[in-house]
Structure formats: structure tokens, C-alpha cells
């Protein structure tokens, strides 16, 4: 049996609540539904900063940085070797992004699923009325600008 055949016969990993994730697509999938998080940045086990922020973007690009500033978080999964999924002492999910001696821990404060649930409860007529109001307001602003 060749190495390629042996790898095809292995089942895909299954990680439940705790484990190491090295596949970047899986890392991105896990982080995508995070919204508001507490973050802790450590280098060589020493806390260098911490705070709260909103995840704005999760992407994969060798030429861009992971950025945290002004309560906004932009995560480049290329900045990390793996994600260690664990539970905090309170039993909350903890997403630890690791690269050499650097660790960025993300602890969810809220999930992005709440706005989606609210959006599902709004019917099509309500959405159409909201869009009409926004477009009408924009047209009014443009007409006011044309008067000057």
C-alpha cells in the first residue's frame, strides 16, 4: 500500500470541544462565527496585552498581518501554525491561535448567530419596506446636495 493510498483510507479528524486544528480551512470555519471576543496575547507565556474586540475579518494571505486595534480584530490565519481548541475554567470555548512562542487566545463574549436568528424572523415585506426607506432617504440626501 502506498503512502497516498494509506492517507486516503484514514478517516477525517473529528474534534469535539478540545483538540489541535492545523487545517487552515477548519481554523477559518471555527473562527468565522465569532463576533465579540475577549482576547489575550501572550509571548513566551507572558501576557503582553488583553482586551475586548469585534472580529471584522478572518482571511488567509501571506502578505497581510493579523491586526488588533481600536476594538477591531482582523485575523490572518497565515499568522499562526495551528489553533488549539480548549475550554476555559468556566467551561467556555477558548480558541488559542499559536505560532512559535506567540499565542492569541480568543474567548467568545457573544456569537454571530443572534443577528441571523433575528433576521430569519423578519418577513419579506418588512425587509422590502426597510430597503425602500433607506433608498428614499439616500435619494433625499442626493436631492438636497444638488440644491447647493
N, C-alpha and C positions, 0 to 999 in steps of 0.2 A: 504494500500500500504506500503510495507516495505521500509526501507531506501535505500537498494540496488536497488529496482525497481525504486524508485524516482530518484536516481542518473543516472540510465541508460536512463531515459526519458528526462533528461536535454540535451540540445544541447551543443556541444563542444564550448569553448570560441572562440570569434573572436576579435582579437586585431588589430587595424589599426592605425599605426603611434605612438600611445601613449597607455600605459597601464602597468600593472604588470604581469609578466610571472613567474609562480612558478614551472611549469613542467620543469624538467631538460632536457628532450629531446627537448622541444621547445626552451629553452635557448641555447642549443648547436646548434640547427638548425639556430637560428638568428645570432649567432656569427661566424658560420663556413665560411660565405662568406666574412668576414672582412679580410683585408690584412695589410695595412699600416694605423696606427691609431695614434691619439694624445691621451694620457692617462692623467688622473688627479686622484690622490689618495688622499682621504680625510679621516680623523678620527675625529669624533665628529664635523663635519662641517669645520674643519681646514685643509687646503691644506698642505699635507706633502711632496708630490713630484708630478712632472709632466714631461712629455717629449713626444717623438715620438718613435714608435717602430713597429716592424713587428710581427704579430701573427704567431707563429710557430706551436702551437698545442692547441686544445681545447679538454679536456678529463674530465672524471669523475672517481675519485679514492680517497677513504678516506685516503689513506696512502701517498699521494703526495701533494706538495704545488703548489699554484699559484706563478709563478716566473716572475719577470721583471728585466732584467739586460742586459747591452750591446746592447740596442735597440732590444732585443728579448723578446717576451711575450709568456708565457706558461700559459694558463688559465685552472684551475681545477674548474669546476662548483660546485664541492662539497664545495669549499671555501665560497660559497655565499648562502644566503637564497632565494633570488629572483633577477630578472632582471627588472628594471624599464625602459621601453622604452619611450623616450620622444624626443622632438625636441629642438635644441639649439635656441638661439635668431636669428641665421641666417637661421633657418628652416632646419638645417641638423639633421639627425638622431643621437641620443645620446643613448648609451647603458650603463646604470648605474647598475653595479653589487653591490648588497647591502648585508651586513652581520652585524647585530647589528649596531654599530656606525661607521662601515667602509664602504666606498663607492669607487669603482673603476669605473670611467667614461671612456668610450671608444668612441671617435669621429672619424669616418672614414675619412681618407685622400684620399684613393683610394679603389676601390673594386677589388676583385679577379676575377671578370668576364672579365676584359680586356684580360688577357692572354688566357683565354678559347676562347674568340672570335677570337683571332689571330690564335690559334691552329686549329680552325674549318676551317679557310681559307687555310690551308696548305694541299695539296693533298697527297695521299698515296705514290706516287713516291718520292716526296720531303722528306717525313719522312724516307722512306727506305734509301735514299741517305745519309741523316744525320746520321742515325744509322750506316750505313756502314762506314762512315768517322770516327765516334767515335771508332768503333771496330777495324778498321785498325790502328788508332793512338795508341790504347791500346796495340795491338799486337806489333807494332813497339817499344814501350817502353819496353815491356817484352823481346823482342829480344835483345834490347840494354843492358838491365840488365843482360841477360845471357852471354853477351860477357865479362863481368867483372869477 
